Amino acid sequence: MKMKMDNAFYVEPEGIAGGLALWWSQEVKLSVMHSDKNFIDTVISINGEPEWFGTFIYAPPYEEEKQCFWERLGTLRNDVNEKCTYLVKIQSKGGTYTWSKQRSEEDEICEKLDRVLSSLEWGFLLPKAIVVIDIAIASDHAPIVLLTNGMLKKVRRDFKFESSWLLEEECSRLVEEEWTNKGGRHQRDFQQMTL
């Protein structure tokens, strides 16, 4: 998914582990209030709409660090934490898994570790919000993109025929079926491409 982001905030990794990155577009007014190796805590407003809190978390994987992390996270906004007791998962599209680790050529572990949660109030404020799970490139975590208006720009992808498909027994039948069932549309497209 190609998206133009105008602003960024980073928390550098410690060695090769951890690290957080947050990108946002120009219509988003975002202020970072606190950050450390496990979270970026922000106040956000989109196109002049009411402000809301967004906390982006990378929870520690080690048991001995978890209790301290949750206590620290709980002190961020004591005055609003009671309102945020009930969190709901925002619908996601794209990949099924957000984390993968290749142990050997045959042994890959895939999990859905990353999620976007919201309070019920936030859900009413931005009812069209969806989360898109993008492709992991330089990390074992896939980037997750929060789209508050729920719209994805459709990207036209040109069809490319793979010659290896000719080796499949069903290929000829499927091509003939599609060619016939579409009322000659494919024939016209092919004729225009060859002119």
MDAnalysis code that builds the backbone (N, CA, C; Angstrom):
import MDAnalysis as mda
import numpy as np

u = mda.Universe.empty(585, n_residues=195, atom_resindex=np.repeat(np.arange(195), 3), trajectory=True)
u.add_TopologyAttr("name", ["N", "CA", "C"] * 195)
u.add_TopologyAttr("resid", np.arange(1, 196))
u.add_TopologyAttr("resname", ["MET", "LYS", "MET", "LYS", "MET", "ASP", "ASN", "ALA", "PHE", "TYR", "VAL", "GLU", "PRO", "GLU", "GLY", "ILE", "ALA", "GLY", "GLY", "LEU", "ALA", "LEU", "TRP", "TRP", "SER", "GLN", "GLU", "VAL", "LYS", "LEU", "SER", "VAL", "MET", "HIS", "SER", "ASP", "LYS", "ASN", "PHE", "ILE", "ASP", "THR", "VAL", "ILE", "SER", "ILE", "ASN", "GLY", "GLU", "PRO", "GLU", "TRP", "PHE", "GLY", "THR", "PHE", "ILE", "TYR", "ALA", "PRO", "PRO", "TYR", "GLU", "GLU", "GLU", "LYS", "GLN", "CYS", "PHE", "TRP", "GLU", "ARG", "LEU", "GLY", "THR", "LEU", "ARG", "ASN", "ASP", "VAL", "ASN", "GLU", "LYS", "CYS", "THR", "TYR", "LEU", "VAL", "LYS", "ILE", "GLN", "SER", "LYS", "GLY", "GLY", "THR", "TYR", "THR", "TRP", "SER", "LYS", "GLN", "ARG", "SER", "GLU", "GLU", "ASP", "GLU", "ILE", "CYS", "GLU", "LYS", "LEU", "ASP", "ARG", "VAL", "LEU", "SER", "SER", "LEU", "GLU", "TRP", "GLY", "PHE", "LEU", "LEU", "PRO", "LYS", "ALA", "ILE", "VAL", "VAL", "ILE", "ASP", "ILE", "ALA", "ILE", "ALA", "SER", "ASP", "HIS", "ALA", "PRO", "ILE", "VAL", "LEU", "LEU", "THR", "ASN", "GLY", "MET", "LEU", "LYS", "LYS", "VAL", "ARG", "ARG", "ASP", "PHE", "LYS", "PHE", "GLU", "SER", "SER", "TRP", "LEU", "LEU", "GLU", "GLU", "GLU", "CYS", "SER", "ARG", "LEU", "VAL", "GLU", "GLU", "GLU", "TRP", "THR", "ASN", "LYS", "GLY", "GLY", "ARG", "HIS", "GLN", "ARG", "ASP", "PHE", "GLN", "GLN", "MET", "THR", "LEU"])
u.atoms.positions = np.array([
    [0.858, -1.170, 0.000],
    [0.000, 0.000, 0.000],
    [0.907, 1.238, 0.000],
    [0.741, 2.101, -0.992],
    [1.543, 3.323, -1.055],
    [0.768, 4.457, -0.410],
    [1.387, 5.105, 0.555],
    [0.744, 6.232, 1.221],
    [1.781, 7.318, 1.411],
    [1.356, 8.568, 1.218],
    [2.276, 9.680, 1.436],
    [2.095, 10.175, 2.861],
    [3.150, 10.094, 3.627],
    [3.124, 10.570, 5.001],
    [4.075, 11.754, 5.114],
    [3.592, 12.813, 5.721],
    [4.351, 14.056, 5.781],
    [5.193, 14.190, 7.051],
    [4.820, 13.480, 8.108],
    [5.482, 13.634, 9.402],
    [5.839, 12.274, 9.991],
    [6.841, 12.276, 10.860],
    [7.274, 11.017, 11.470],
    [7.851, 11.269, 12.858],
    [7.763, 10.243, 13.688],
    [8.383, 10.257, 15.015],
    [8.939, 8.863, 15.254],
    [10.183, 8.795, 15.756],
    [10.842, 7.504, 15.951],
    [11.351, 7.350, 17.375],
    [11.274, 6.125, 17.858],
    [11.995, 5.716, 19.066],
    [12.979, 4.663, 18.583],
    [14.261, 4.973, 18.707],
    [15.302, 4.092, 18.165],
    [15.322, 2.739, 18.882],
    [15.641, 1.661, 18.162],
    [15.747, 0.346, 18.798],
    [16.967, 0.278, 19.715],
    [16.938, -0.651, 20.636],
    [18.103, -0.925, 21.475],
    [18.800, -2.127, 20.869],
    [19.916, -1.881, 20.214],
    [20.578, -2.950, 19.459],
    [19.744, -3.258, 18.231],
    [19.396, -4.553, 18.051],
    [18.561, -4.922, 16.910],
    [17.117, -5.176, 17.327],
    [16.787, -4.977, 18.603],
    [15.434, -5.265, 19.088],
    [14.663, -3.991, 19.371],
    [13.347, -4.097, 19.241],
    [12.467, -2.987, 19.606],
    [12.483, -1.885, 18.573],
    [12.197, -0.700, 19.043],
    [12.084, 0.449, 18.151],
    [10.642, 0.653, 17.739],
    [10.246, 1.910, 17.662],
    [8.893, 2.262, 17.246],
    [8.970, 3.360, 16.199],
    [8.056, 3.321, 15.258],
    [7.975, 4.363, 14.241],
    [6.517, 4.737, 14.061],
    [6.265, 6.026, 13.968],
    [4.913, 6.529, 13.793],
    [4.953, 7.555, 12.666],
    [4.095, 7.396, 11.663],
    [4.003, 8.331, 10.548],
    [2.580, 8.849, 10.462],
    [2.409, 10.100, 10.036],
    [1.065, 10.634, 9.855],
    [1.063, 11.677, 8.752],
    [-0.127, 11.882, 8.176],
    [-0.272, 12.797, 7.052],
    [-0.542, 14.222, 7.533],
    [-0.512, 15.167, 6.599],
    [-0.560, 16.590, 6.962],
    [-1.884, 17.031, 7.570],
    [-2.983, 16.337, 7.274],
    [-4.260, 16.756, 7.872],
    [-4.397, 16.339, 9.330],
    [-3.421, 15.592, 9.822],
    [-3.427, 15.145, 11.218],
    [-2.552, 16.074, 12.049],
    [-3.125, 16.610, 13.126],
    [-2.345, 17.387, 14.089],
    [-2.024, 16.429, 15.235],
    [-0.746, 16.144, 15.422],
    [-0.329, 15.158, 16.410],
    [0.766, 15.739, 17.290],
    [0.584, 15.615, 18.610],
    [1.606, 16.034, 19.571],
    [2.011, 14.833, 20.400],
    [3.317, 14.590, 20.480],
    [3.825, 13.496, 21.313],
    [3.971, 14.015, 22.734],
    [3.292, 13.363, 23.684],
    [3.356, 13.781, 25.084],
    [4.436, 13.021, 25.846],
    [4.542, 11.721, 25.624],
    [5.547, 10.882, 26.287],
    [5.995, 9.815, 25.289],
    [7.230, 9.371, 25.448],
    [7.677, 8.225, 24.656],
    [8.843, 7.555, 25.366],
    [8.950, 6.261, 25.162],
    [10.123, 5.505, 25.586],
    [10.194, 4.265, 24.701],
    [10.995, 3.282, 25.091],
    [11.206, 2.127, 24.212],
    [9.949, 1.291, 24.019],
    [8.924, 1.503, 24.860],
    [7.719, 0.680, 24.776],
    [6.465, 1.397, 24.298],
    [6.468, 2.719, 24.223],
    [5.253, 3.385, 23.756],
    [5.520, 4.801, 23.266],
    [4.589, 5.268, 22.433],
    [4.520, 6.669, 22.024],
    [3.116, 7.124, 22.391],
    [3.009, 8.095, 23.276],
    [1.719, 8.570, 23.756],
    [1.438, 9.933, 23.130],
    [0.282, 10.079, 22.486],
    [0.009, 11.271, 21.688],
    [-1.373, 11.861, 21.954],
    [-1.536, 13.099, 21.507],
    [-2.841, 13.748, 21.391],
    [-3.018, 14.042, 19.907],
    [-4.196, 13.675, 19.362],
    [-4.413, 13.745, 17.918],
    [-5.710, 14.479, 17.611],
    [-5.661, 15.269, 16.538],
    [-6.867, 15.875, 15.981],
    [-6.752, 15.784, 14.465],
    [-7.848, 15.416, 13.815],
    [-7.843, 15.259, 12.359],
    [-8.778, 16.286, 11.745],
    [-8.222, 17.108, 10.872],
    [-9.004, 18.147, 10.185],
    [-9.829, 18.995, 11.145],
    [-9.252, 19.362, 12.281],
    [-9.928, 20.236, 13.227],
    [-11.010, 19.581, 14.071],
    [-11.173, 18.265, 13.949],
    [-12.167, 17.538, 14.753],
    [-11.700, 17.504, 16.207],
    [-12.565, 17.060, 17.144],
    [-12.161, 16.982, 18.558],
    [-10.905, 16.134, 18.759],
    [-10.093, 16.537, 19.742],
    [-8.855, 15.805, 20.051],
    [-9.158, 14.479, 20.723],
    [-8.249, 13.513, 20.522],
    [-8.336, 12.229, 21.205],
    [-6.926, 11.735, 21.496],
    [-6.813, 10.820, 22.450],
    [-5.521, 10.261, 22.829],
    [-5.234, 9.023, 21.991],
    [-3.998, 8.898, 21.546],
    [-3.551, 7.684, 20.862],
    [-2.255, 7.227, 21.501],
    [-2.231, 6.012, 22.018],
    [-1.025, 5.464, 22.619],
    [-0.605, 4.255, 21.797],
    [0.582, 4.321, 21.227],
    [1.105, 3.274, 20.356],
    [2.124, 2.474, 21.160],
    [1.858, 1.185, 21.305],
    [2.566, 0.366, 22.299],
    [3.371, -0.746, 21.645],
    [4.561, -0.947, 22.167],
    [5.345, -2.145, 21.893],
    [5.598, -2.773, 23.263],
    [4.704, -3.684, 23.647],
    [4.788, -4.276, 24.989],
    [6.012, -5.169, 25.100],
    [6.658, -5.195, 26.264],
    [7.853, -6.025, 26.422],
    [7.505, -7.512, 26.344],
    [8.317, -8.290, 25.655],
    [8.039, -9.724, 25.542],
    [8.488, -10.521, 26.770],
    [9.253, -9.903, 27.654],
    [9.820, -10.626, 28.800],
    [8.950, -10.460, 30.035],
    [8.642, -11.565, 30.665],
    [7.732, -11.596, 31.809],
    [8.157, -10.648, 32.922],
    [9.459, -10.579, 33.203],
    [9.947, -9.754, 34.310],
    [9.767, -8.253, 34.063],
    [9.555, -7.828, 32.814],
    [9.363, -6.409, 32.493],
    [7.891, -6.015, 32.362],
    [6.998, -6.990, 32.229],
    [5.596, -6.688, 31.913],
    [4.884, -5.917, 33.020],
    [5.040, -6.312, 34.270],
    [4.327, -5.662, 35.371],
    [4.692, -4.183, 35.469],
    [5.981, -3.885, 35.399],
    [6.449, -2.501, 35.457],
    [5.900, -1.695, 34.278],
    [5.880, -2.302, 33.095],
    [5.375, -1.633, 31.904],
    [3.907, -1.252, 32.071],
    [3.061, -2.188, 32.515],
    [1.627, -1.911, 32.652],
    [1.362, -0.866, 33.735],
    [2.162, -0.886, 34.785],
    [2.012, 0.144, 35.825],
    [2.350, 1.517, 35.272],
    [3.451, 1.603, 34.514],
    [3.865, 2.873, 33.914],
    [2.814, 3.366, 32.920],
    [2.281, 2.457, 32.133],
    [1.255, 2.810, 31.162],
    [-0.009, 3.297, 31.863],
    [-0.336, 2.697, 32.993],
    [-1.527, 3.077, 33.745],
    [-1.458, 4.473, 34.333],
    [-0.266, 5.026, 34.495],
    [-0.127, 6.365, 35.076],
    [-0.163, 7.477, 34.028],
    [-0.242, 7.148, 32.748],
    [-0.195, 8.179, 31.701],
    [-1.317, 9.194, 31.846],
    [-2.529, 8.698, 32.031],
    [-3.686, 9.590, 32.127],
    [-4.649, 9.045, 33.169],
    [-4.298, 9.205, 34.430],
    [-5.139, 8.680, 35.501],
    [-6.561, 9.202, 35.435],
    [-6.733, 10.446, 34.978],
    [-8.069, 11.041, 34.971],
    [-8.989, 10.435, 33.921],
    [-8.438, 9.835, 32.853],
    [-9.310, 9.266, 31.822],
    [-9.264, 7.750, 31.769],
    [-8.407, 7.119, 32.554],
    [-8.281, 5.669, 32.463],
    [-9.573, 4.940, 32.776],
    [-10.380, 5.463, 33.683],
    [-11.634, 4.796, 34.018],
    [-12.564, 4.756, 32.812],
    [-12.530, 5.795, 31.971],
    [-13.374, 5.821, 30.786],
    [-12.891, 4.816, 29.741],
    [-11.628, 4.432, 29.813],
    [-11.046, 3.561, 28.800],
    [-10.977, 2.102, 29.263],
    [-11.797, 1.747, 30.229],
    [-11.766, 0.376, 30.746],
    [-12.191, -0.614, 29.675],
    [-13.217, -0.270, 28.913],
    [-13.735, -1.172, 27.887],
    [-13.170, -0.779, 26.539],
    [-12.312, -1.617, 26.013],
    [-11.703, -1.365, 24.721],
    [-12.207, -2.396, 23.730],
    [-12.408, -1.966, 22.502],
    [-12.849, -2.875, 21.446],
    [-11.817, -2.879, 20.323],
    [-11.723, -4.013, 19.642],
    [-10.774, -4.150, 18.545],
    [-11.372, -3.515, 17.294],
    [-10.569, -2.727, 16.587],
    [-11.007, -2.121, 15.334],
    [-10.795, -3.136, 14.215],
    [-11.772, -3.243, 13.338],
    [-11.727, -4.191, 12.227],
    [-10.452, -3.992, 11.409],
    [-9.844, -5.116, 10.999],
    [-8.622, -5.006, 10.190],
    [-8.794, -5.705, 8.853],
    [-8.020, -5.206, 7.871],
    [-8.001, -5.784, 6.522],
    [-6.548, -6.001, 6.143],
    [-6.350, -6.814, 5.146],
    [-4.991, -7.087, 4.707],
    [-4.530, -8.428, 5.242],
    [-3.292, -8.498, 5.685],
    [-2.728, -9.754, 6.159],
    [-3.415, -10.305, 7.393],
    [-3.254, -11.604, 7.584],
    [-3.827, -12.276, 8.749],
    [-2.918, -12.139, 9.957],
    [-1.615, -12.171, 9.721],
    [-0.636, -12.149, 10.802],
    [0.137, -10.832, 10.805],
    [0.567, -10.417, 11.989],
    [1.328, -9.167, 12.092],
    [2.777, -9.412, 12.493],
    [3.125, -10.667, 12.813],
    [4.487, -10.985, 13.239],
    [4.840, -12.361, 12.723],
    [6.079, -12.513, 12.277],
    [6.534, -13.834, 11.846],
    [8.012, -13.994, 12.154],
    [8.396, -15.222, 12.386],
    [9.795, -15.543, 12.679],
    [10.137, -16.821, 11.952],
    [11.180, -16.787, 11.158],
    [11.635, -17.952, 10.399],
    [12.717, -18.654, 11.203],
    [12.396, -19.842, 11.729],
    [13.398, -20.598, 12.494],
    [14.247, -21.472, 11.589],
    [13.641, -22.018, 10.584],
    [14.364, -22.805, 9.576],
    [13.576, -22.668, 8.282],
    [14.043, -23.321, 7.213],
    [13.347, -23.198, 5.931],
    [11.923, -23.720, 6.007],
    [11.700, -24.775, 6.790],
    [10.365, -25.369, 6.895],
    [9.562, -24.830, 8.070],
    [10.214, -24.225, 9.036],
    [9.568, -23.876, 10.296],
    [9.436, -22.359, 10.448],
    [8.256, -21.830, 10.124],
    [7.993, -20.404, 10.300],
    [6.839, -20.248, 11.284],
    [7.003, -19.349, 12.236],
    [5.957, -19.076, 13.216],
    [5.293, -17.756, 12.824],
    [3.971, -17.755, 12.744],
    [3.213, -16.545, 12.419],
    [2.160, -16.318, 13.492],
    [2.036, -15.082, 13.954],
    [1.067, -14.742, 15.001],
    [0.434, -13.396, 14.688],
    [-0.751, -13.163, 15.238],
    [-1.359, -11.834, 15.185],
    [-1.121, -11.194, 16.546],
    [0.005, -10.500, 16.679],
    [0.378, -9.872, 17.941],
    [-0.103, -8.430, 18.039],
    [-0.183, -7.753, 16.906],
    [-0.450, -6.317, 16.895],
    [-1.911, -6.046, 16.579],
    [-2.506, -5.151, 17.353],
    [-3.909, -4.804, 17.192],
    [-4.101, -3.319, 17.458],
    [-5.220, -2.798, 16.992],
    [-5.605, -1.436, 17.334],
    [-6.906, -1.540, 18.127],
    [-6.879, -0.988, 19.333],
    [-8.047, -1.001, 20.213],
    [-8.525, 0.427, 20.422],
    [-9.809, 0.565, 20.647],
    [-10.338, 1.900, 20.918],
    [-11.387, 1.826, 22.014],
    [-11.609, 2.971, 22.635],
    [-12.717, 3.068, 23.582],
    [-14.011, 3.148, 22.778],
    [-15.139, 2.890, 23.433],
    [-16.428, 2.996, 22.757],
    [-16.670, 4.426, 22.278],
    [-16.254, 5.413, 23.093],
    [-16.435, 6.824, 22.722],
    [-15.675, 7.145, 21.444],
    [-14.445, 6.646, 21.331],
    [-13.643, 6.886, 20.138],
    [-14.308, 6.244, 18.925],
    [-14.867, 5.058, 19.117],
    [-15.557, 4.368, 18.034],
    [-16.737, 5.170, 17.499],
    [-17.437, 5.890, 18.388],
    [-18.540, 6.742, 17.947],
    [-18.015, 7.989, 17.233],
    [-16.851, 8.488, 17.664],
    [-16.245, 9.666, 17.046],
    [-15.774, 9.362, 15.623],
    [-15.198, 8.168, 15.419],
    [-14.655, 7.771, 14.115],
    [-15.196, 6.386, 13.731],
    [-16.482, 6.296, 13.369],
    [-17.107, 4.994, 13.142],
    [-16.625, 4.250, 11.895],
    [-15.992, 4.954, 10.951],
    [-15.537, 4.301, 9.720],
    [-14.098, 3.797, 9.806],
    [-13.467, 3.944, 10.955],
    [-12.049, 3.582, 11.081],
    [-11.818, 2.104, 10.800],
    [-10.753, 1.823, 10.066],
    [-10.304, 0.450, 9.846],
    [-8.786, 0.420, 9.983],
    [-8.273, -0.771, 10.168],
    [-6.833, -0.981, 10.274],
    [-6.405, -1.830, 9.089],
    [-5.333, -1.427, 8.432],
    [-4.786, -2.200, 7.318],
    [-3.447, -2.779, 7.760],
    [-3.318, -4.090, 7.617],
    [-2.056, -4.762, 7.930],
    [-1.267, -4.824, 6.637],
    [-0.137, -4.127, 6.607],
    [0.675, -4.029, 5.398],
    [1.721, -5.140, 5.384],
    [2.593, -5.120, 4.402],
    [3.609, -6.163, 4.238],
    [4.861, -5.801, 5.031],
    [5.362, -6.754, 5.826],
    [6.604, -6.540, 6.585],
    [7.779, -6.557, 5.624],
    [8.620, -5.525, 5.707],
    [9.776, -5.458, 4.815],
    [11.085, -5.530, 5.594],
    [11.297, -4.642, 6.534],
    [12.574, -4.581, 7.239],
    [12.438, -5.002, 8.701],
    [11.359, -5.650, 9.047],
    [11.107, -6.014, 10.435],
    [10.345, -7.325, 10.460],
    [10.341, -7.996, 11.615],
    [9.510, -9.186, 11.737],
    [8.069, -8.820, 12.079],
    [7.796, -7.532, 12.330],
    [6.436, -7.032, 12.534],
    [5.954, -6.345, 11.262],
    [4.712, -6.608, 10.883],
    [4.110, -5.921, 9.742],
    [3.635, -4.542, 10.190],
    [3.791, -3.518, 9.361],
    [3.258, -2.208, 9.721],
    [1.727, -2.270, 9.765],
    [1.150, -1.590, 10.739],
    [-0.308, -1.490, 10.776],
    [-0.678, -0.031, 10.565],
    [-1.660, 0.187, 9.684],
    [-2.052, 1.527, 9.281],
    [-3.480, 1.766, 9.753],
    [-3.691, 2.831, 10.512],
    [-5.019, 3.212, 10.962],
    [-5.591, 4.235, 9.993],
    [-6.676, 3.874, 9.320],
    [-7.367, 4.785, 8.411],
    [-8.642, 5.228, 9.110],
    [-8.694, 6.482, 9.516],
    [-9.822, 6.938, 10.330],
    [-11.094, 7.155, 9.522],
    [-10.969, 7.354, 8.200],
    [-12.181, 7.524, 7.396],
    [-12.558, 6.250, 6.661],
    [-11.790, 5.188, 6.872],
    [-12.138, 3.879, 6.324],
    [-11.974, 3.719, 4.837],
    [-11.348, 4.673, 4.160],
    [-11.246, 4.580, 2.710],
    [-9.855, 4.173, 2.288],
    [-9.791, 3.196, 1.411],
    [-8.542, 2.792, 0.789],
    [-8.570, 3.234, -0.661],
    [-7.509, 3.844, -1.123],
    [-7.433, 4.188, -2.537],
    [-7.192, 2.902, -3.307],
    [-8.025, 2.692, -4.333],
    [-7.859, 1.495, -5.151],
    [-6.728, 1.743, -6.135],
    [-5.799, 0.806, -6.185],
    [-4.677, 0.905, -7.101],
    [-4.916, -0.096, -8.219],
    [-4.912, 0.394, -9.471],
    [-5.109, -0.503, -10.601],
    [-3.846, -1.320, -10.803],
    [-4.046, -2.607, -10.840],
    [-2.905, -3.489, -11.076],
    [-3.087, -4.173, -12.415],
    [-2.105, -4.051, -13.276],
    [-2.179, -4.690, -14.576],
    [-2.052, -6.203, -14.409],
    [-2.844, -6.925, -15.211],
    [-2.791, -8.379, -15.189],
    [-1.516, -8.832, -15.881],
    [-0.851, -9.783, -15.284],
    [0.355, -10.342, -15.893],
    [0.195, -11.859, -15.942],
    [0.285, -12.404, -17.144],
    [0.139, -13.847, -17.321],
    [1.468, -14.526, -17.011],
    [1.413, -15.547, -16.186],
    [2.614, -16.320, -15.835],
    [2.698, -17.530, -16.759],
    [3.793, -17.677, -17.466],
    [3.921, -18.790, -18.414],
    [3.842, -20.157, -17.721],
    [4.198, -20.212, -16.448],
    [4.125, -21.492, -15.716],
    [2.691, -21.990, -15.580],
    [1.707, -21.079, -15.732],
    [0.307, -21.501, -15.654],
    [-0.049, -22.466, -16.792],
    [0.663, -22.380, -17.920],
    [0.393, -23.264, -19.045],
    [0.634, -24.734, -18.695],
    [1.430, -24.980, -17.680],
    [1.707, -26.353, -17.249],
    [0.561, -26.946, -16.447],
    [-0.347, -26.113, -15.979],
    [-1.492, -26.591, -15.191],
    [-2.559, -27.155, -16.122],
    [-3.114, -28.323, -15.755],
    [-4.123, -28.981, -16.585],
    [-5.362, -28.124, -16.800],
    [-5.778, -27.372, -15.806],
    [-7.009, -26.606, -15.861],
    [-6.876, -25.283, -16.617],
    [-5.668, -24.874, -16.957],
    [-5.435, -23.543, -17.510],
    [-6.235, -23.293, -18.785],
    [-6.134, -24.179, -19.764],
    [-6.826, -23.981, -21.052],
    [-8.323, -23.872, -20.860],
    [-8.893, -24.786, -20.039],
    [-10.336, -24.772, -19.810],
    [-10.780, -23.466, -19.159],
    [-10.039, -22.998, -18.140],
    [-10.409, -21.767, -17.443],
    [-10.325, -20.540, -18.347],
    [-9.289, -20.469, -19.158],
    [-9.139, -19.331, -20.069],
    [-10.289, -19.320, -21.077],
    [-10.596, -20.492, -21.636],
    [-11.685, -20.581, -22.612],
    [-13.025, -20.205, -21.976],
    [-13.261, -20.697, -20.750],
    [-14.504, -20.392, -20.026],
    [-14.655, -18.887, -19.803],
    [-13.596, -18.246, -19.279],
    [-13.637, -16.799, -19.004],
    [-13.816, -16.012, -20.293],
    [-13.107, -16.416, -21.317],
    [-13.163, -15.721, -22.599],
    [-14.581, -15.761, -23.150],
    [-15.233, -16.920, -23.035],
    [-16.582, -17.112, -23.560],
    [-17.637, -16.427, -22.688],
    [-17.538, -16.543, -21.370],
    [-18.561, -16.051, -20.441],
    [-18.634, -14.536, -20.351],
    [-17.604, -13.823, -20.710],
    [-17.607, -12.371, -20.563],
    [-18.152, -11.661, -21.799],
    [-18.813, -12.395, -22.673],
    [-19.485, -11.768, -23.815],
    [-18.549, -11.055, -24.763],
    [-17.365, -11.572, -24.944],
    [-16.439, -10.991, -25.899],
    [-15.635, -9.809, -25.378],
    [-15.871, -9.388, -24.105],
    [-15.136, -8.234, -23.569],
    [-13.640, -8.479, -23.612],
    [-13.200, -9.682, -23.231],
    [-11.768, -9.990, -23.239],
    [-11.210, -9.979, -24.658],
    [-12.026, -10.439, -25.626],
    [-11.566, -10.424, -27.011],
    [-11.320, -8.990, -27.469],
    [-12.266, -8.083, -27.133],
    [-12.089, -6.670, -27.508],
    [-10.854, -6.076, -26.841],
    [-10.646, -6.391, -25.522],
    [-9.467, -5.889, -24.814],
    [-8.197, -6.372, -25.481],
    [-8.176, -7.634, -25.867],
    [-6.980, -8.198, -26.498],
    [-6.724, -7.547, -27.845],
    [-7.805, -7.337, -28.639],
    [-7.641, -6.708, -29.946],
    [-7.091, -5.286, -29.784],
    [-7.577, -4.543, -28.777],
    [-7.088, -3.173, -28.569],
    [-5.631, -3.176, -28.164],
    [-5.218, -4.168, -27.376],
    [-3.818, -4.218, -26.944],
    [-2.892, -4.555, -28.099],
    [-3.371, -5.341, -29.080],
    [-2.491, -5.749, -30.173],
    [-2.453, -4.752, -31.310],
    [-3.353, -3.748, -31.309],
    [-3.351, -2.738, -32.376],
    [-2.214, -1.751, -32.215],
])
